[in-house]
Amino acid sequence: KTLPKPDLEIDTDVENELPRNEIEKRLAGIWSEVLKVEQIGINDNFFYIGGHSLKVSTLSYRIHKEFNTAMPIWKIFQLSTLKQQAEYIQGASKNMYSDIEKAPKRDYYQASPTQKRLFILNQFEESGTEYNMPVIIKLDGDLDTGKIEDIFRKLIKRHEVIRTSFEIIDGQIIQKIHEEIDFTIEYIKGDNKNEQNIIDKFIRPFDLSKPPLLRVAILDSTEDNNILMVDMHHIISDDSSMKLLVAEFIQLYNDEILEPLRIQYKDYAAWQNQMMYSEKMHAERDYWLEVLNGEIQVIDLPIDMKRQLVKSYTGETLSFMVNPEIAIRLEEIASREGATVYMLFFAAFTVLLSKYSGQNDIIIGTPLSGRTHDNLEGIMGMFVNTLPLRSYPNDKKTFVEYLHEVKVGTVSMIENQNYPLDILLDDLKIKREAGRNPLFDVLFTWQEEQINQWKIEGATYRVEPYYNKVAKFDLTLKGYKSESGIKCDFEYNTQLFKVETIELMCERFSTLLESISAKSTAQIYDLDWLTKFEKQLAVVEDINFNF
């Protein structure tokens, strides 16, 4: 579908009226919960007051549950004010919302498609730490270690997925839930000198047949400074699940009561496996086969070292903050064009890849939350589905023309995010090459509103960045947007790229962002990406050659 621009300009002369009728009031309540904004007016624009590509899915399924009306993602982009959405809901036909049912009690359950993929990868990679999800938390102040251990026991009891093991029975990958498991927190004495070494040793392989696939340790480095180390395997967790674990830990530490869970991850897995036979999933399959029709080209990035037949996962990360003035201008461009900052940075990154590779048919992976139903908000587990986003950054297109293409592709991808990657790869009959990931070797991720510090009883709690020296892909750009600005992490495979190569890539991407912020209506060919030093060098070489 061709998506019109939402009207993101605010007319300050128009009074932003409060909701007037029942539908507007109920819808305003949903907006308030999703956006964490107290007062909503009928002329407010969802994307202007905090909405983005991740929250739009949440809004869609919340509307479905509240009004028994399906409002597709593309329709939310088209009708982006509360007034417009309320009018749509009032005139739309009913599409009854239904809960995910609890699976019948069994000795074991079928794993979800994503869990099956991770189980197979774990077998191939001989149980490394590529799919560990460590979180390092600094705790300043008084610490009740007994209370912490009690809280983790409650969380393990609350979420069945933490008490789950995986094995093969009758040729099928299954998950088995254990009522009781052994769990203790490891206590380690240390100091600032050996802190990093202790953290690195804490992160070690999991045996997927032995739950819990969760480890917790407390490093006591000084009298009032402790480090809480938490590590989980990706097969039972994702980024949203880790945030949920942290949030519930804080609530329990502050003696708050958690609402009981109606369903668990195994119920979702049964629901998703059943969904594979539905008309909706057949339609999603048709969409992906159409998008990925024709020749599939891997991105041919120049590498520093020969690619090995056996894939290596050793990695490092280089980071930079986007210049604040440039970041503001980029956000203004995204807003003006009816896109999100996620879409703009994706477009910019693929332009960079195109300039490096000389290709204008680019396929890179991007993870989607997979939480497409209201019932899944409070459930821990592995929901993420990483899917290919195909785009065509042709030199002759203007950047804003290309941004609109990316917007349409992104919205369509979000609408069709339920179809599992591994089943898609089988459908496409992708030929697997040694030392490569199938379909894409480059990834783009985006996170917004990173909150890294909280208050708990008697202490301050903050999440510290930890780089696991792992790179699942050749290259990954991780974008983070928060109150402090926009940060870009370039995670790269050290068996392919030298650090100097990625340092130059960071500088070039920064140059490209500045160029886009200054002349977004220019053709992609005319966007600057070479650094000032490279330009000066080119001038000198040209002078010498002419002389």
C-alpha positions in Angstrom: 0.0 0.0 0.0 1.1 3.6 -0.6 1.1 5.4 2.7 0.2 9.1 2.7 2.2 11.4 5.0 0.6 11.8 8.4 0.1 15.5 9.2 2.8 15.9 11.8 2.7 19.7 11.8 1.0 21.2 14.8 -1.1 24.3 14.3 -0.6 26.2 17.6 -3.7 28.4 16.7 -6.0 25.3 17.0 -7.1 24.5 20.5 -6.3 20.9 21.2 -9.7 19.8 22.6 -10.0 17.1 25.2 -11.9 13.9 24.2 -15.6 14.6 23.7 -17.3 11.2 23.5 -17.0 7.7 24.8 -14.8 6.3 22.0 -12.4 9.2 22.2 -12.1 8.9 25.9 -11.5 5.2 25.8 -9.0 5.6 23.0 -7.2 8.4 24.9 -6.8 6.0 27.8 -5.1 3.5 25.5 -2.8 6.2 24.1 -2.0 7.4 27.7 -0.9 3.9 28.7 1.1 3.2 25.5 2.9 6.6 25.4 3.1 7.2 29.1 1.5 10.6 28.6 -1.2 11.8 31.1 -3.3 14.2 29.1 -4.3 13.4 25.4 -6.1 15.8 23.1 -8.1 14.8 20.1 -5.7 16.7 17.7 -2.6 15.1 19.2 -0.6 13.1 16.7 0.5 9.7 17.9 4.0 10.0 16.4 4.6 13.5 17.5 4.1 12.8 21.2 6.2 9.7 21.5 4.8 7.0 19.2 7.3 5.1 17.1 7.6 1.8 15.1 7.7 -0.4 18.2 4.7 1.2 20.0 2.5 1.2 16.9 2.1 -2.6 17.2 1.0 -2.2 20.8 -1.5 0.5 19.9 -2.9 -1.8 17.2 -3.6 -4.8 19.4 -4.8 -2.6 22.3 -7.4 -1.0 20.0 -8.5 -4.5 18.8 -9.0 -5.7 22.4 -10.8 -2.6 23.6 -13.2 -2.0 20.6 -13.3 -5.4 18.8 -12.1 -3.5 15.8 -9.0 -4.4 13.8 -6.9 -1.2 13.0 -4.0 -2.3 10.8 -0.5 -0.7 11.3 -0.6 1.1 8.0 -4.0 2.6 8.9 -2.5 4.1 12.2 0.2 5.7 10.1 -2.4 7.1 7.8 -4.8 8.3 10.6 -2.3 9.4 13.2 -4.4 11.8 15.3 -6.7 10.6 18.1 -9.7 12.2 16.4 -9.0 10.4 13.1 -8.6 7.1 14.8 -11.8 7.5 16.8 -13.8 8.2 13.7 -12.3 5.2 12.0 -13.2 3.0 15.0 -16.8 4.3 15.0 -17.3 3.5 11.4 -15.4 0.2 11.1 -17.0 -3.2 11.1 -16.5 -5.5 14.1 -13.6 -8.0 14.2 -14.0 -9.9 17.5 -10.9 -10.1 19.7 -10.1 -13.4 21.3 -7.7 -14.4 24.0 -4.9 -16.9 23.7 -6.2 -20.2 25.2 -4.2 -22.2 27.8 -2.7 -25.3 26.4 -3.8 -28.7 27.9 -1.5 -30.0 30.6 1.1 -32.4 29.2 4.4 -33.9 30.1 6.1 -31.8 27.5 5.1 -29.2 24.8 6.2 -28.4 21.2 8.8 -25.7 21.1 8.0 -22.5 19.2 9.6 -22.0 15.8 12.1 -19.5 17.2 13.1 -21.8 20.0 13.6 -24.6 17.5 16.0 -22.4 15.5 18.0 -21.4 18.6 18.1 -25.1 19.7 19.6 -26.1 16.4 22.0 -23.3 16.4 23.1 -24.2 19.9 23.8 -27.8 18.7 25.8 -26.6 15.7 27.9 -24.1 17.7 28.7 -26.6 20.4 27.1 -24.5 23.3 29.1 -21.3 23.1 28.0 -18.0 24.6 26.8 -16.5 21.3 23.2 -16.6 22.5 23.7 -15.6 26.2 21.9 -12.4 27.3 23.9 -10.9 30.2 22.8 -7.9 32.2 25.2 -6.2 34.6 23.6 -4.1 37.4 25.5 -1.8 39.8 23.9 -1.5 43.2 25.0 1.4 45.4 23.9 1.4 49.0 22.6 -1.2 51.4 21.8 -4.5 49.8 19.6 -7.3 51.3 21.1 -10.3 49.6 18.6 -12.7 51.3 15.8 -10.6 49.8 17.3 -10.7 46.4 17.6 -14.5 46.4 14.0 -14.7 47.6 12.8 -12.4 44.7 14.6 -14.5 42.1 12.9 -17.6 43.4 9.6 -15.9 43.1 10.3 -14.8 39.6 11.4 -18.4 38.7 8.1 -19.7 40.1 6.1 -17.0 38.3 7.6 -17.6 34.8 7.5 -21.2 33.6 9.8 -20.5 30.8 12.7 -20.0 33.3 12.0 -23.6 34.5 12.0 -25.0 31.0 14.5 -27.5 29.5 14.8 -28.5 25.8 15.4 -31.9 24.2 14.5 -34.0 21.2 11.7 -36.6 21.5 10.6 -38.7 18.5 12.5 -36.4 16.2 10.8 -33.2 17.6 12.3 -30.4 19.5 10.2 -30.1 22.7 10.1 -27.9 25.9 9.6 -29.5 29.2 8.5 -27.5 32.2 9.8 -28.4 35.7 7.8 -27.7 38.8 10.9 -27.6 41.1 14.4 -26.7 40.2 17.7 -26.0 42.1 18.6 -22.4 42.2 21.1 -20.5 44.3 22.8 -17.1 43.8 26.5 -17.2 43.6 28.4 -14.8 45.9 31.8 -13.6 44.8 34.3 -11.4 46.7 36.4 -9.1 44.5 37.7 -5.6 44.0 37.8 -3.0 41.2 41.0 -4.5 39.8 39.6 -7.9 38.9 35.9 -6.8 38.4 35.9 -7.2 34.6 37.6 -10.6 34.7 35.1 -11.9 37.2 32.2 -10.7 35.0 33.7 -12.3 31.9 34.1 -15.7 33.7 30.5 -15.5 35.0 29.2 -15.6 31.4 29.6 -19.2 30.3 27.7 -21.7 28.2 24.3 -23.1 29.2 23.2 -26.8 28.9 19.7 -26.5 27.4 18.7 -29.8 29.0 19.3 -28.5 32.5 17.1 -25.7 33.9 17.1 -23.0 35.0 18.6 -21.3 31.9 19.2 -18.4 34.3 22.2 -17.6 36.4 22.5 -14.9 39.0 25.6 -13.8 41.0 26.5 -10.9 43.3 30.0 -9.5 43.2 30.8 -7.7 46.4 33.6 -5.3 45.4 33.4 -2.6 48.1 31.4 -2.0 51.2 28.6 0.0 49.6 29.1 -1.1 46.0 27.8 -4.4 44.6 27.3 -5.8 41.2 24.3 -8.0 40.4 25.1 -10.2 37.4 22.2 -11.9 35.6 22.6 -14.1 32.5 19.9 -16.0 30.6 19.9 -18.0 27.4 18.2 -16.4 24.4 16.0 -19.5 23.9 13.9 -18.4 26.9 14.3 -14.6 26.7 14.6 -11.5 24.5 15.2 -7.8 25.2 11.6 -7.2 26.2 11.7 -10.2 28.5 14.9 -8.9 30.2 13.3 -5.5 30.7 10.2 -7.3 32.2 12.5 -9.3 34.5 14.2 -6.1 35.7 10.9 -4.3 36.2 9.4 -7.1 38.2 12.5 -7.5 40.3 12.3 -3.8 41.2 8.5 -4.1 42.0 9.1 -7.1 44.3 12.1 -5.5 46.0 9.9 -2.5 46.8 7.2 -4.9 48.2 4.7 -4.4 45.4 2.3 -7.1 44.4 2.4 -8.5 40.9 -0.8 -9.3 39.0 -1.1 -13.1 38.4 -0.4 -14.4 34.9 -3.3 -16.0 33.0 -1.1 -17.7 30.4 2.6 -18.8 30.0 5.0 -19.0 27.1 4.1 -22.6 26.4 0.5 -21.4 25.7 1.9 -18.9 23.2 4.0 -21.5 21.5 0.9 -23.8 21.1 -1.1 -20.8 19.8 1.7 -19.8 17.3 2.2 -23.4 16.1 -1.6 -23.6 15.4 -1.5 -20.2 13.7 0.8 -21.6 11.1 -2.3 -23.3 9.5 -4.4 -20.1 9.4 -5.3 -17.9 6.5 -3.5 -15.0 8.0 -0.2 -17.0 8.1 -0.7 -18.1 4.5 -1.2 -14.5 3.5 2.0 -13.5 5.3 3.9 -16.3 3.5 2.6 -15.0 0.2 3.8 -11.5 1.1 7.3 -12.6 1.9 7.7 -14.8 -1.2 6.7 -11.8 -3.3 9.1 -9.4 -1.5 12.0 -11.8 -1.8 11.2 -12.9 -5.4 14.1 -12.9 -7.9 17.8 -13.1 -7.3 18.9 -12.8 -3.7 22.2 -11.0 -3.4 24.3 -10.9 -0.2 25.9 -7.5 0.6 29.4 -7.6 -0.7 31.1 -5.4 1.9 34.9 -5.1 1.5 36.5 -7.2 4.3 40.0 -7.1 5.7 40.5 -10.9 6.2 39.5 -14.0 4.3 36.2 -15.4 5.3 36.7 -18.8 7.0 34.5 -21.9 6.2 33.6 -22.3 9.9 31.8 -19.2 11.1 33.4 -17.3 13.9 31.4 -15.2 16.4 34.2 -13.2 18.0 33.3 -9.5 18.0 33.9 -6.1 19.2 31.8 -2.9 19.4 32.6 0.7 18.5 30.2 3.5 19.5 29.6 7.2 18.8 27.0 9.7 19.8 25.3 11.6 16.9 25.9 15.3 17.1 22.9 16.7 19.0 22.2 19.5 16.4 22.3 16.9 13.6 20.1 14.5 15.6 17.5 17.2 16.0 17.5 18.0 12.3 17.2 14.3 11.4 14.2 14.0 13.8 12.6 17.0 12.1 13.1 15.4 8.7 11.5 12.1 9.8 8.6 14.0 11.4 8.1 16.2 8.3 8.1 13.1 6.0 5.7 11.2 8.2 8.3 8.6 9.1 9.9 7.5 12.3 13.5 8.0 13.4 14.0 4.3 13.2 13.0 4.4 9.5 15.3 7.3 8.8 18.3 5.7 10.4 17.6 2.4 8.6 17.5 4.3 5.3 20.7 6.1 6.1 22.4 2.8 7.1 21.4 1.1 3.9 22.6 4.1 1.9 26.0 3.6 3.6 26.0 -0.1 2.8 25.1 0.7 -0.8 28.0 3.2 -1.1 30.4 0.6 0.4 29.2 -2.3 -1.8 28.2 -0.5 -5.0 24.9 -2.5 -4.8 21.4 -0.9 -4.9 19.4 -4.0 -3.9 20.0 -4.3 -0.2 18.6 -7.0 2.2 19.4 -6.7 5.9 17.9 -8.3 8.9 16.0 -6.4 11.6 14.4 -8.0 14.7 10.7 -7.4 15.5 9.2 -7.9 18.9 6.8 -10.7 17.9 4.4 -9.6 20.7 1.4 -9.1 18.4 -1.3 -9.9 20.9 -2.3 -8.1 24.1 -2.1 -11.3 26.2 1.7 -11.4 25.6 2.7 -8.1 27.4 3.6 -9.6 30.8 5.0 -12.9 29.6 8.7 -13.8 29.5 10.1 -15.8 26.6 11.6 -15.6 23.2 9.2 -13.8 20.9 11.5 -11.9 18.6 11.4 -12.8 14.9 14.3 -11.4 12.8 13.1 -10.7 9.3 14.7 -9.4 6.1 13.9 -5.8 5.0 14.6 -5.3 1.3 15.2 -1.9 -0.1 16.6 -0.2 -3.2 18.8 2.8 -2.5 19.3 3.8 -6.1 21.7 6.7 -6.6 19.2 8.7 -8.7 16.5 8.7 -6.0 16.4 11.6 -3.6 16.9 10.6 0.0 13.3 11.6 1.0 11.9 9.5 -1.9 13.9 6.6 -0.7 12.8 7.2 2.9 9.2 6.9 1.8 10.0 3.6 0.2 11.6 2.4 3.4 8.6 3.6 5.4 6.2 1.5 3.2 8.5 -1.5 3.5 8.8 -1.2 7.2 5.1 -0.9 7.8 4.4 -3.9 5.6 7.1 -5.9 7.4 5.6 -5.0 10.8 2.1 -6.1 9.5 3.7 -9.5 8.4 6.0 -10.1 11.3 4.5 -13.4 12.5 5.9 -15.6 9.8 8.9 -17.4 11.3 12.3 -16.8 9.6 13.4 -20.4 9.5 10.2 -21.5 7.8 10.7 -18.6 5.3 14.2 -19.8 4.6 12.9 -23.3 3.8 10.2 -21.8 1.6 12.8 -19.8 -0.3 15.2 -22.8 -0.6 18.1 -20.5 0.3 21.4 -22.1 -0.5 23.5 -22.0 2.7 27.1 -20.9 2.3 29.9 -22.0 4.7 30.9 -19.2 7.1 27.7 -17.1 6.3 24.3 -16.6 7.7 21.5 -17.4 5.3 19.8 -14.5 3.5 21.6 -11.6 5.4 24.9 -11.0 7.2 24.1 -7.5 8.3 21.6 -6.5 11.0 19.9 -3.2 12.1 18.3 -2.8 15.5 16.7 0.2 17.2 15.7 0.9 20.8 14.0 3.9 22.3 13.7 5.2 25.8 16.5 3.3 27.6 16.0 3.8 31.3 19.1 2.6 33.1 18.7 3.8 36.6 16.1 3.2 39.3 15.6 3.7 43.1 15.0 0.6 45.2 14.7 0.4 49.0 17.9 1.6 50.4 19.9 1.6 47.2 20.3 3.0 43.7 20.2 0.6 40.8 21.7 1.2 37.4 22.3 -1.1 34.4 25.9 -0.9 33.0 26.6 -1.5 29.3 28.3 -4.8 28.8 29.8 -5.9 25.5 30.0 -9.7 25.3 32.7 -9.7 22.5 30.3 -11.6 20.3 29.1 -10.8 16.8 26.4 -13.0 15.4 26.5 -11.2 12.1 29.3 -9.7 10.0 28.1 -6.2 11.0 25.3 -4.9 13.2 24.2 -1.3 13.7 22.5 -0.8 17.0 20.7 2.5 17.4 19.6 3.9 20.8 17.4 6.9 21.2 17.1 8.4 24.7 17.0 11.7 26.6 20.8 11.9 26.3 20.6 11.7 22.5 21.1 9.1 19.7 23.9 6.6 20.1 25.2 4.2 17.4 26.9 1.0 18.2 28.8 -0.8 15.4 29.2 -4.4 16.4 31.5 -6.2 14.0 33.1 -9.6 13.5 36.8 -9.3 14.3 37.7 -12.2 12.1 36.5 -10.1 9.1 37.2 -6.5 9.9 40.1 -4.6 11.5 39.2 -2.0 14.1 40.6 0.8 11.8 38.0 -0.2 9.1 35.1 0.1 11.5 36.5 3.4 13.0 36.5 4.8 9.4 32.9 3.4 8.9 31.7 5.2 12.0 33.2 8.5 10.7 31.7 8.0 7.3 28.3 7.2 8.7 28.5 10.4 10.9 29.4 12.4 7.7 26.5 10.8 5.9 24.0 11.7 8.7 25.3 15.3 8.6 24.8 15.4 4.8 21.3 14.0 5.1 20.4 16.6 7.8 21.6 19.4 5.5 20.2 18.3 2.1 17.6 15.5 2.5 16.1 16.3 -0.9 19.4 15.7 -2.7 19.9 12.6 -4.8 21.6 9.7 -2.9 24.6 10.0 -5.3 25.2 13.6 -4.1 25.1 12.8 -0.3 28.5 13.2 1.3 30.0 10.2 3.1 33.7 10.6 2.8 35.5 12.2 5.8 37.1 15.6 5.6 40.5 14.0 5.6 39.6 11.7 2.7 38.3 14.7 0.7 41.5 16.6 1.4 43.6 13.6 0.3 41.6 13.3 -2.9 42.3 17.0 -3.7 46.0 16.5 -3.1 46.2 13.4 -5.2 44.2 15.2 -8.0 46.7 18.1 -7.9 49.7 15.8 -8.0 48.2 13.8 -10.9 47.4 17.0 -13.0 50.9 18.4 -12.2 
